[in-house]
Amino acid sequence: MLKDQRSATLSEDPSDYFEGKSLDIRAIIQDCVELPTDVTNAEPTRVVERILDQQLFSFLISESASQSNDADWAIRQRRREEALSPYIDKILIGVFVHLPGVYYTIEVDPELERVVHWEWQTT
């Protein structure tokens, strides 16, 4: 198990989730009707299974220098905090999709087999 300042990473190989696993991350993402079709059909850039511990949660809701210039940051921060706070100390699967000009972050609860939060940012 790897651990850095933001997450306890259990697996970082996207093929772990799309080949031979009973949990079908792609189907879970495609079932999320709020996500644009381009995102649900795209190949993930990265898939990370991680424990949302208090340190990672604090990092995800803290303001960075680049975010302080973003007028929508306060709204995103509040949505992120509300969506992710029930999952502190639980495993989530982070799916990252990079499309031209935009980067999507999708959080999947593997126990409920559903998307619990997603957001996008311009690149």
Secondary structure, DSSP 4 states (H G I P E B T S, - for coil): -EE-SS-EEEE--THHHHSS-SS-HHHHHHT-TTS-HHHHHSPPSEEEEEE--HHHHHHHHS--TTGGG-TTHHHHHHHHHHHHGGGTTSEEEEEEEEETTEEEEEEEETTTTEEEEEEEEE-
